[in-house]
Amino acid sequence: MMAVPGAQGPADHAGSQVDPRTAAHEMFEADVASNRLGIELVSAAGGAAVARMRVTDSMVNGHRIAHGGFVFLLADTAFALACNSHGPATVAAGGEITFVRPAREGDVLSARATERTRYGRSGIYDVTVSRADGQVIAEFRGHSRVLRPDAGAGDGVAAPARPDGAPESASPDGGRAGVDRD
């Protein structure tokens, strides 16, 4: 799933609560990968989201069909937008995709994410990726986890320093305190 800007997500600097109407939009603005690939945020609110992407010539594989990694990335982006639309910074705990039929260069794909359930700090989301003609390309299921407010952004992502000056990833748990299973 996409990196979330900072441990707190897109909250304002005064420490107020995150506005769920804008949390996913602010996260998407900071998502360099999705933006550079031309993914568009169509909508995101209340546990649902729609993202769109045109398959370009640089996204096709040796069979001249859309590389599955790009289809996964589009589905994952919609998933991230849906689970972050509630406000608290949320990351993927896992994701799985089933490819139904190929997409081709020039196809415009839409990924529609729907929240299935949230329980504690976890959630399950389904995403359908389809072409403009309505043909389903792939089905994705994502499992999310809300980060604790005091957690770093996770392994491999720059995290704020601890009070002793060490990076958050220097903690005994490798900086993964926000995605524990409590």
Kinemage of the C-alpha trace (Angstrom):
@kinemage 1
@onewidth
@group {chain A} dominant
@subgroup {mainchain}
@vectorlist {calphas} color= white
{ca met a 1} P 0.000 0.000 0.000
{ca met a 2} L 1.048 3.599 -0.449
{ca ala a 3} L 3.315 5.297 2.056
{ca val a 4} L 1.459 7.515 4.496
{ca pro a 5} L 3.015 10.958 5.020
{ca gly a 6} L 4.236 10.942 8.616
{ca ala a 7} L 3.080 8.904 11.556
{ca gln a 8} L 0.089 11.107 12.215
{ca gly a 9} L -1.250 11.133 8.671
{ca pro a 10} L -2.508 14.367 7.166
{ca ala a 11} L -3.488 16.075 10.442
{ca asp a 12} L -2.896 19.769 10.807
{ca his a 13} L 0.149 20.904 12.766
{ca ala a 14} L -1.924 22.271 15.661
{ca gly a 15} L -2.675 18.691 16.747
{ca ser a 16} L -6.378 18.771 15.893
{ca gln a 17} L -8.264 15.752 14.625
{ca val a 18} L -7.913 14.726 10.994
{ca asp a 19} L -10.806 15.850 8.805
{ca pro a 20} L -12.029 12.601 7.209
{ca arg a 21} L -13.393 14.536 4.211
{ca thr a 22} L -9.869 15.552 3.232
{ca ala a 23} L -7.574 12.919 4.772
{ca ala a 24} L -7.515 10.639 1.723
{ca his a 25} L -7.197 13.608 -0.637
{ca glu a 26} L -4.202 14.985 1.258
{ca met a 27} L -2.592 11.545 1.389
{ca phe a 28} L -3.079 11.155 -2.371
{ca glu a 29} L -1.472 14.548 -3.076
{ca ala a 30} L 1.662 13.262 -1.300
{ca asp a 31} L 1.649 9.914 -3.170
{ca val a 32} L 4.445 10.396 -5.688
{ca ala a 33} L 4.182 6.899 -7.219
{ca ser a 34} L 0.466 7.045 -8.001
{ca asn a 35} L 0.638 10.595 -9.296
{ca arg a 36} L 3.612 9.957 -11.582
{ca leu a 37} L 1.826 6.946 -13.077
{ca gly a 38} L -1.137 9.144 -13.940
{ca ile a 39} L -3.557 7.671 -11.419
{ca glu a 40} L -6.445 10.036 -10.758
{ca leu a 41} L -8.441 10.295 -7.547
{ca val a 42} L -12.098 10.334 -8.609
{ca ser a 43} L -13.687 10.148 -5.149
{ca ala a 44} L -12.898 9.095 -1.587
{ca ala a 45} L -15.209 9.289 1.417
{ca gly a 46} L -16.796 7.128 4.073
{ca gly a 47} L -14.803 3.961 3.439
{ca ala a 48} L -15.199 4.011 -0.342
{ca ala a 49} L -13.018 5.335 -3.141
{ca val a 50} L -12.629 5.368 -6.907
{ca ala a 51} L -9.300 5.817 -8.710
{ca arg a 52} L -8.663 5.797 -12.452
{ca met a 53} L -5.634 5.125 -14.691
{ca arg a 54} L -4.972 4.896 -18.435
{ca val a 55} L -2.748 1.964 -19.450
{ca thr a 56} L 0.233 3.468 -21.287
{ca asp a 57} L 2.826 1.845 -23.538
{ca ser a 58} L 5.266 1.725 -20.609
{ca met a 59} L 2.778 -0.366 -18.570
{ca val a 60} L 2.489 -3.350 -20.925
{ca asn a 61} L 4.436 -6.590 -20.632
{ca gly a 62} L 5.911 -8.920 -23.259
{ca his a 63} L 2.433 -10.181 -24.175
{ca arg a 64} L 1.382 -6.578 -24.950
{ca ile a 65} L -1.150 -6.603 -22.105
{ca ala a 66} L -1.115 -4.513 -18.935
{ca his a 67} L 1.512 -5.744 -16.497
{ca gly a 68} L -0.237 -7.131 -13.420
{ca gly a 69} L 1.887 -5.001 -11.120
{ca phe a 70} L 0.328 -1.828 -12.509
{ca val a 71} L -3.188 -3.236 -12.132
{ca phe a 72} L -2.332 -4.207 -8.538
{ca leu a 73} L -0.954 -0.721 -7.892
{ca leu a 74} L -4.184 0.894 -9.123
{ca ala a 75} L -6.285 -1.410 -6.909
{ca asp a 76} L -3.975 -0.801 -3.949
{ca thr a 77} L -4.256 2.956 -4.447
{ca ala a 78} L -8.067 2.814 -4.351
{ca phe a 79} L -7.829 0.571 -1.263
{ca ala a 80} L -5.496 3.059 0.443
{ca leu a 81} L -7.816 5.953 -0.366
{ca ala a 82} L -10.854 4.109 0.989
{ca cys a 83} L -9.278 3.018 4.261
{ca asn a 84} L -7.679 6.436 4.819
{ca ser a 85} L -10.956 8.256 4.083
{ca his a 86} L -11.905 7.827 7.750
{ca gly a 87} L -9.028 10.029 8.862
{ca pro a 88} L -6.506 8.097 10.967
{ca ala a 89} L -3.334 7.039 9.142
{ca thr a 90} L -3.947 3.507 7.873
{ca val a 91} L -1.618 1.077 6.096
{ca ala a 92} L -1.984 -2.282 4.382
{ca ala a 93} L -1.599 -5.437 6.421
{ca gly a 94} L -2.019 -7.491 3.244
{ca gly a 95} L -3.539 -7.619 -0.187
{ca glu a 96} L -4.445 -10.240 -2.768
{ca ile a 97} L -5.541 -9.909 -6.381
{ca thr a 98} L -7.197 -12.195 -8.907
{ca phe a 99} L -6.785 -11.236 -12.566
{ca val a 100} L -9.969 -11.942 -14.509
{ca arg a 101} L -9.079 -10.721 -17.998
{ca pro a 102} L -6.314 -8.620 -19.577
{ca ala a 103} L -6.246 -4.876 -20.025
{ca arg a 104} L -4.504 -3.365 -23.017
{ca glu a 105} L -2.613 -0.222 -23.888
{ca gly a 106} L -5.050 2.675 -24.073
{ca asp a 107} L -7.631 1.098 -21.755
{ca val a 108} L -8.901 3.384 -19.011
{ca leu a 109} L -9.191 1.358 -15.820
{ca ser a 110} L -11.270 2.308 -12.795
{ca ala a 111} L -10.741 0.803 -9.366
{ca arg a 112} L -13.763 0.985 -7.061
{ca ala a 113} L -12.955 0.232 -3.403
{ca thr a 114} L -15.617 -0.661 -0.861
{ca glu a 115} L -15.236 -1.176 2.862
{ca arg a 116} L -16.529 -4.590 3.888
{ca thr a 117} L -15.920 -4.304 7.640
{ca arg a 118} L -13.841 -2.549 10.277
{ca tyr a 119} L -13.069 -4.127 13.636
{ca gly a 120} L -10.779 -2.553 16.200
{ca arg a 121} L -7.884 -1.067 14.227
{ca ser a 122} L -8.333 -3.522 11.321
{ca gly a 123} L -10.449 -3.465 8.193
{ca ile a 124} L -11.262 -5.457 5.065
{ca tyr a 125} L -11.835 -3.790 1.694
{ca asp a 126} L -12.800 -5.143 -1.719
{ca val a 127} L -11.727 -3.444 -4.936
{ca thr a 128} L -13.052 -4.144 -8.419
{ca val a 129} L -10.887 -2.988 -11.329
{ca ser a 130} L -12.808 -2.584 -14.577
{ca arg a 131} L -12.431 -1.123 -18.048
{ca ala a 132} L -14.540 1.791 -19.280
{ca asp a 133} L -16.852 -0.725 -21.014
{ca gly a 134} L -17.640 -2.303 -17.626
{ca gln a 135} L -15.617 -5.491 -18.156
{ca val a 136} L -14.020 -6.609 -14.886
{ca ile a 137} L -10.229 -6.859 -15.132
{ca ala a 138} L -9.376 -7.855 -11.556
{ca glu a 139} L -10.734 -8.350 -8.046
{ca phe a 140} L -8.606 -7.280 -5.070
{ca arg a 141} L -9.065 -7.766 -1.326
{ca gly a 142} L -7.067 -5.664 1.097
{ca his a 143} L -6.620 -5.891 4.852
{ca ser a 144} L -5.859 -2.614 6.621
{ca arg a 145} L -4.451 -1.581 9.974
{ca val a 146} L -4.806 1.849 11.596
{ca leu a 147} L -1.491 3.082 12.960
{ca arg a 148} L -1.339 4.038 16.614
{ca pro a 149} L -0.932 7.819 16.966
{ca asp a 150} L 2.531 7.381 18.520
{ca ala a 151} L 3.778 4.999 15.815
{ca gly a 152} L 6.344 5.648 13.132
{ca ala a 153} L 5.435 5.173 9.486
{ca gly a 154} L 7.072 1.723 9.383
{ca asp a 155} L 10.161 0.047 7.995
{ca gly a 156} L 11.864 1.761 5.087
{ca val a 157} L 10.064 5.057 5.599
{ca ala a 158} L 11.715 8.001 7.280
{ca ala a 159} L 10.178 8.259 10.735
{ca pro a 160} L 10.404 11.087 13.238
{ca ala a 161} L 13.304 10.907 15.666
{ca arg a 162} L 12.768 9.646 19.198
{ca pro a 163} L 13.405 12.059 22.078
{ca asp a 164} L 16.918 10.580 22.455
{ca gly a 165} L 17.640 11.576 18.829
{ca ala a 166} L 17.649 8.046 17.418
{ca pro a 167} L 15.387 7.368 14.441
{ca glu a 168} L 12.132 5.577 15.268
{ca ser a 169} L 13.367 2.556 13.282
{ca ala a 170} L 16.116 2.121 15.889
{ca ser a 171} L 13.513 0.797 18.324
{ca pro a 172} L 13.749 -2.886 19.308
{ca asp a 173} L 10.719 -3.706 17.160
{ca gly a 174} L 12.286 -2.121 14.060
{ca gly a 175} L 9.852 0.805 14.014
{ca arg a 176} L 6.788 -1.395 13.473
{ca ala a 177} L 5.086 -0.443 16.739
{ca gly a 178} L 2.119 1.006 14.869
{ca val a 179} L 1.136 -2.235 13.196
{ca asp a 180} L 1.261 -4.573 16.157
{ca arg a 181} L -1.617 -6.939 16.650
{ca asp a 182} L -3.137 -5.520 19.859
